[in-house]
Amino acid sequence: MSKIQYKNFEFWISNFQFKLVVGKFLFCLFFIACYQLPTFAQQDVNVLLQKVKAKIESVNDYEANGKMKTNVAFLKVPVATIKMYFKKPNKLKIKNEKGISFVPRGAVSINLNNILSGNKYTVIDIGEDKISGAKVRVVKLLPDDDNADIILSTLYIDETNLVIKKAKTTTKDNGTYELEMTYGKYTAYGLPDKVIFSFNTKDYKLPKGITFDFDDGAVKKPVEKNKKGRAEIVLSSYIINKGVLDSVFL
């Protein structure tokens, strides 16, 4: 028998009843904990996303110098010296000093600011993964607006430095794009030193009146469908928050 005392009252219950009461109590605690865990995790990933967003939004504009190497099926494209410009909320332009930069027209608007703008999306915590041996948090963003151009974004976040190391974005009109970013001198601003941009060549159209040599020596050969294109941009320097004229983006 076990004695239970409550205020000025005492009563006795059998050991079996005592174990039954304690068992039910522990089961209730376990049930509550299981119910609350997803909520806590969801709150945590939302906080993480807001911190990453705050870092990205600290940059109002920038001008960056770099080199871009483009790899599109059958095309010989020389390494280009470029300038990349950005201005809030979503203006982004890559200027090649000589010739044409092979970046799909819709792709330049797919930047991290666009992906994280506003809070009109559902956040799903996928868990952890690794990129180059480093742990990252995987988060999926589902836009609440059915008419939004972006259908789904998957972000791979470095929780220590609060930067996005990889982003996969699927859009309605401009295909699927993948960004891989390496950080260094400008990590504090959330700006990468290196960006690898992958896209489907079927989403790219050669500008009218422009021809290039192909690997087999022919010209005007259509770009193969369903092949991966790749642009690698190495940025040597940034000028941050010093103002960029709107005329740059015309």
MOCORCOR-V982813 format. One record per helix or strand. SS is the DSSP state (a for helix, b for strand). FROM is the first residue (numbers start at 0). TO is the last residue. Records with the same first field share a line. If there is no record, write none. Layout:
SS: FROM-TO, FROM-TO
This chain:
b: 1-5, 8-12, 60-70, 74-74, 79-86, 90-95, 120-130, 133-142, 149-157, 162-170, 175-181, 193-199, 212-213, 218-218, 227-239
a: 14-56, 104-108, 111-115, 186-188, 200-202, 245-248
